[in-house]
């Protein structure tokens, strides 16, 4: 059957991805490894690059476990004795002794009752959230959570969905309070380490809030954490964000065997009853083959290596190298984000410049070999910057007006969205009558940089309007509550505006006309919209 119309549509979509700078293109293919020698670590050889050795700076194999002799030996021995594949799903005949040993080892490593293996951490999140989410469940998620969490929530179709601003515990508390009015169960879900930024969730505070609101839900507040980038790379002994923040154990902790542990697969640790329930109900576990017995054996050896003095030494070296790299970037004048995780985002904030740097690093190396940086890190912090771009529009033009806000990605229903657009259109008409504005910086780096590119900064907006437009105050004031709930967190200070102006509070403003004036705080939360 011909598919010409489909292929034409797909080709157009691919072209659009290129124009949006979201096209990944050809993949680099590693054809070999140059072993560590002369004080240098391993290098990789790429197809099409001859014998040039590359320093692989875009890997998430944080500890180099895949090259540890004990890990390789464990996999080889298991493959010789048990074969190369599991041969069936777990509940039929695909459970092998290395699977069972690894699950017990992981449960002990994390101080939990039980563990459960999946084919990947992505499959783990997709496999555990839908079975636990009902029509009476409210899901509460950090706005910058990983794609697997977003898709798992979409698959589950919860009775209520709340998105709290990134790492904003006050907003999380607000979401819990709101969810308690209509839901019998709440699931708070977050990344441990946010993979494109390297920052971490304050799990100690999240767990404290969950316990505070637990009694408001007949079936509890459950906390689920995907710490795939934390376990094995974060905390004094590599137990992840829980260890670093000294939090109480999360109710469900997801992690991967394919990053710091250097093998393949994902897993969840939790209470024994929860794990038994998931084994009976999770389709990603029931209907999919597990990792191979040899992979399970290798992962067990990797956990043993981490959980000993050798593992502590590897972690110490990892932290030292990350700190050295951050300090070097700062010394060279580059922007990065503070943190202690080995993810070090290099912020260029310009797509063309990013592409040029990636190409230059690939072409021009030093005696240590050429560098391949993770392009997502260089492209305005990658996925998170693209989210920010979709959610931001700046004020532009000689005569200042309200640029359209891009609607938030997780607006729950179209009716609310239409109301939101109508309110913005109303506010745009009001601001179109204003003739002076000054915005100064509020410390939100991503917002401030983008605003500076159009000659503006952000903190307090001072706008002067013609005295004859007195009735316009009402329209602007009526718009603010919805903006507060939906986009900017604008604080209503309209009634105090004249008093602040008379007291000289507008001294920071440029070209603010005398007489009637309106002053309003504009506080951008996370990466929301901006006026």
N, C-alpha and C positions, 0 to 999 in steps of 0.2 A: 504494500500500500504506500503511495507517495506521501512524503512528509515535507514537501517544499514550502508550504505556507508556515509550518511550524519552524523549520530551519531558518526561514527569513526572519521570523519574529525573534528567534533566539539570537541570530546574528545581530539584529538591531539592539538587543539587550546587552550583548557583549560590547558593542560600540559605545553604548551609554556608560557602561562600567569604566571603559577607558577614559571617556571624557570626564567622569566623576573622580578620576584618579583612584579607583577602587579595583582596578584590573590587576590580578596577581601575575599573569603571564607565565612564561616557561619556568619550570622548576629547575633549580640547580641539582645536579645528580652527583652524589659522592661515589667515586669508583674505588677508593682505597684510602688507607690510613698510614701516615708516616709516624712510626712509634716515637714516643718521647725520647730525647737524647740531648746531651750537652746542656742540661739544665732547662731545656725547653719542653713544653708539653706536647701532646700529639697534634699533628696537623692533618688536614684532609686534602685529598686530591679530587678535583672535579673534572667531569667529562668536558672535553673541549678546551681545557686550560693547560694541557701538556703536563709537565712535571712541577708546575708551580704549586707550592704548598700553602694552604690557606689556614689562617687561625679562625676557628669556628666560634664566633662570638654570638651567634644567634641560637645556640642550643639551650635546652632546658635540662640537660643531663648535668645537674649542678655539681655533683661530686665525682663525675667520671666513673661511676660504678660499672658501667658496661664494659670497662677495660680491666676491672679488678680480677686477678687470677682466680680467686675463690669463687666468684660469681660465674665466670666462664666455665670453670671445672664442674660446678654443680649442675649447670645446664647440660653440658656434654654427657655427664654420667647418667642423668635422668633420661636424656634422649636415647642413649644406647640401651638402657634397660627397659624403658616404657614406650619408646617410639616417639614420633614427631608430632602427633596430634591427639586430641582427646577422644575422637571417634564418636561422640554423641553429646547430647545436652546432659546437664548434670543429673537430672532426676531419672533419666533412663539408664545409661551406663557410662556417663562421661565424668564421673567423680573419681579421681585418682588420689592416692595417698599424699602426694605433694600438695594437692589442693587443700586437703583437710589440715595438714601440718601448717601450711601457710596461714590459713584462716585463724587457727589457734595462736600462731605466733603474732599476727597483727593485733588480735584482741588483747593479748598480754602486753604488747608494745604500747598500746594506747590506754591500757587500764580499763578495758570494757569487757562485758560478758561474752560477746560473740562478734564475729566478723563474717562478711559475705563477699565473695569475689564476683566481679563482672569483667566483660571483655575490655572495658576502658572506663575511665572516670566519667566521660561524657555519658556512656551507657548507664553508669551507676546512678547519676543524677536523674536521667530520664526514667530509670527503672524504679527508683524509690519514692519520688515525690507523687506521681499520679496515684499509686495505691493508697497513699496516706491522705489524699485530698478528696473530700466529699463535697456535696452540695451545701453542707453546713460549715465548711471550712473557710477561714480567711487566710490567704497567703500574704505575707508582708515581706517585701523584697527590696534590697538596696538597688538604687537606680543604675549602678554601674556593674551589676552582677554579670557573670559570664553568660554567653549565648546558651549554654546547656541548661542553665536555670530558667532563662526566659522561655525556651522551647518546652521545658518540662511543665512549667506553669500553664502555658498555652494548651498543651496536650491534656492536662488535668481538668481544665475548666472549673476552677474553684467557685464557690458561692460568692466569695468576696476577694478582691485583689487590691492591695495597697502598696504603693511604691514610695519609700522614704528617701529623702535626699541623702546623697553619698556620705556615709559615716556620721550622719546627723542624728544623735540620740534623742534629742527633743522631738524631732519629727517622727522617729520610731515610736516614741511614747504616745504621740498623738494618734498614730495609726493603730496602735494596740487599743487605745481607749475607744476609738471609733469602731474598730472591728468587734469589740466586746458587746456592742449594742445589737448585733445581728447574727453572730456566729457562735457555735458551740465549741469549735476547735480553732486554734490559730497555729500556723507554721511560719516562723520567722526564718528566712533563708538568706544566707550571705556567702560570698567568697571569704576565705580567710585572708589570702593575698590576692590583690587585684592585679591581674597578670600584665596589663599594659602600663601600669603606673608604679608597681612595686610597693604601694602602701598597704596597710593591713587593717582589718576590721578590729574595733575595740571589743573583743569577745567578752572580756570581763564585764563591761558595761551592758552589753547585749544580754548576757545571761542574767545579770541583776535585774534588768527591766522585765525579762521573761518571767522571772520568779515573782516580781512585784505584781504583774497583771495575771498571774496564773489562776488565781481564785475566781477571776471574772469569767473564765471559760470552763464549762462543764467537762470538757475533754482536754483540758490543759493548753498551755502554750508550749509548743515543741520548737526547738531550735535546731536547724540543719545547717551545717557548714561544709562548703566545698573547699578544702585546704590543699588542693592538688599542688600548688606552688609553695606551700608552707612546709608540709611534712617532708623531712629529709633535708631541708635547706634553711629552716628558720627555728630559732630557739636554741638554747645552750646545748641540748642533746638531739636536736633535729625533730622534736615532736610537734613542731609547727606553731601556729598562731596561738593555740591554747597555752602552750608552754611559755611563749614570749609574753603574753598578756597575763599569765597566771590566772586564767579564768577557770570557772567550774567546767566540767566536761560537757560538751554539747550533746544533745540527745541523739543526734545522728551526725557522724563525722565521715565525710567522703574524702578520699585521697586517691592518688594514682601510684601505680608501680612503674610508670613509664617516664618519669622525670628524674627526681633525685635517686630513685632506686635503680634506674638504668635498665629496666627490663620492658615489661608490657603489661597492660591490664589496669583495672581499677577496683576499688573496694569500699565498703561502708562498715563501720563499727558502731554498735549500739547495744541496747539491752537485749537479753535473750529472746523475749517474747516478740519484740519488734522484728528481729532477724528471722525468727520462725515464720512470722506473718508474711514478710517480704519474699521468703523462699516459695511460699504458696501462691503469691499474687503478682509478683513482678514479671511482666512478659519479657523484659530484656534479660532476665535470668533464666526463665523457664524455657524460652524458645530459641535461645542462642547458645552455641557452643562456648565453653569457657576457654580461658587461656590454656596453653598446652601444659602437660605435666612438667616438661622441662623448664618452661618459663616460670612456673610456680616454684620449682626447686631453686632456680636462679634468684628469684625475688626473695625467697627465704634466706638465701646466703647473703643477699644485699642488706636485708634487715639486720641480720647478725653482725655484719661488718659495721653498720652504722651504730649499733647498740653495743659498742665496745670502745676502748681507748683510741683505736685507729679511726673510728668514726668521728670522735670528738676532735681529733687532730685535723681530719678532713674539713670539718665545719669551721674550725678556727682559721684554717688557710683560706677557705671560701670567703669568710667575713673580711679577712685582711685584704684579699685581692679586690673585693667589691669596694671597700673603703679607699684603697689606693686608686682605683679607676675613677671613683667619684671625685676625689681630690684632684686628679689629673685633669678631668674635664673642667672643673671649676678654675683651675690655674690657667687653662687655655681660654677661659672666657665663655665657655659653653654653659647653657642652662640645663639643669637637670632637676629632679625632685629629691628632697631629702628622704632618708630612710636607711634601714639596716638590712634589707633584703637584697640578694644579689641581682635582682632585676634593676637595671640602672637605665631609665629612659633618658635619651638625649633629645632635647626639645629644640627643633629648628623653626617650627611654625611657618614653614613655607615649603609647599610641595615640590616646586622646581628645584629649590636649593637642596632639599632632601635627596631628590633623585640624583642630582649632580654629586652630592657627597657619597652616596652609595656607589656610584660608578667610579668615582675617584679612588675610594678606598679599595675597590676591587682591582683597579689598574695599578695603583702605586702603593707598594708595601715597603716595609723596612726589613732589617735583617731577621726579624721574627716571622716574616712572611706576610702576605696580604691579609686584609681584614674583610670579613663579610659581616656587616651589622644587620640586625633584624630590622628590615625596612619599616615595620610598623612602629618601632621605637622612634625612628627618625622622622616619621611623618606625623608631627604634631601629636605624639603619643598615640598614634594609630587609631584603633577603633573608638577609643574614648574621645579623641579629638573630632572624629567624624560625627559622633553623637552630639558633641558640643556644637558643631557647625549646624547640624540639623535643628538644634534647639535655640540657636541664637540668631538674632538679627539686631544690628546696631542702628542707632539714630544717625541719619546721614542727611546731607543737603545743607545749602547755605541758610535756607529758612527751615528751621528744625521741625520735623514732623515725626510721627511714629511709624517706624518701619514695621512691616508685618512680622509677627512672631510665627515661628514654625511651631505647630502644635506639638505638645509633649508626646513622646513615643507611646506612652502607655495610658492615654486617655481612654476611659473604660467604655464609653458609649457615644454614638454619633450625636444624640440629642444634646448632651452636655457640650460636645465640641461645637455644634452649631450655635449654641448659646454663647460660648466663649468667643467665637469669631464675630458674632454680632456685637458683643461688648467691646472687642478690640476696635471694630470699625467705628463705633460710637466715640471711643476714646481718641481715635486717630483724628476724627473731625474736630474734637475739642482742641487737641494739641496743634492742629493745623492753624488755629487762630492765635497761637502764641508766637512771640517774636524774639525771645532771647532765652538762652539756656546755657548753663555751665554745669559740667559734671566732673567731679574729681574722684580720684581713685579710692576704692574701698578695700584693696588688698587681695582681691580675688585675681590671681595672676593671669589665668587664662582669659577672663573677661577683660581685665585692664589692658592686656596687650592688644586684643582685637579692637577694643575701642580706641586705643591710641592710634591704630592704623588709619582711622578716619578722623583723627584730630580730637577725640573726645576721651574723657576719663570718667570714672564713676564713683559716686558716693551720695552726695546730696544734690538734688536737682532744684535749681532756683529758676523759676520761669516768671517772666513779667508779661502781663496781658493788658490790653487796652481797658481803661476804666469802664468803657461802655459795655464791656462783655461780662458784667457782673453775674448774670444768670448762668454763665457757662460753668461756674463753680459746681453747681449741682450735678451736671452731667459728669464732670470729672470725678467728683466724690462718689457718685453712685457706681462708677466703674472700678474703684479701688478694691472693694472687698473681694470681688471675683478674681482680680489679679492676685490678690494676696493668697487666695486658696489655690489658684491654678498655675501661676507662673512665677512671679517675682518675689512674693512675700513683701509687697509694698505696704508700709505701715501708714495708717491713716493719721496724718497730722494736719489735715486741712484746717481744722478749727484753730490750731495754734499758729497758722502761717503768718498772719498779720502781726501777732505779738513777736514772733521770732524776727521778722523783718524789721520792726520798729526797734528791737533791741540790738540791731546790727548783726544779726546772725547771718546775713547775706554777704558778709565781707569777703568771703572766698569767691563770690561769683564775679564773672566778667560781664560787663555790659548789661547789668540788671537795671531796668528802668525804674525810676522812683514811682511812688504811688502804689496802686494796687499791685500785689504780687502773690504768687502762690508758691509755697515751699513744701516739698514732699520728700521723705526718705525713699531711696530706691536701693533695696538690699537684694542682691542676686544670690540665691541659695544654690550651692552645688554648681551645676552648669545649666541653669534654667534660662529663661528669657530675660532680656534687659530692655529697659526704656532708656 
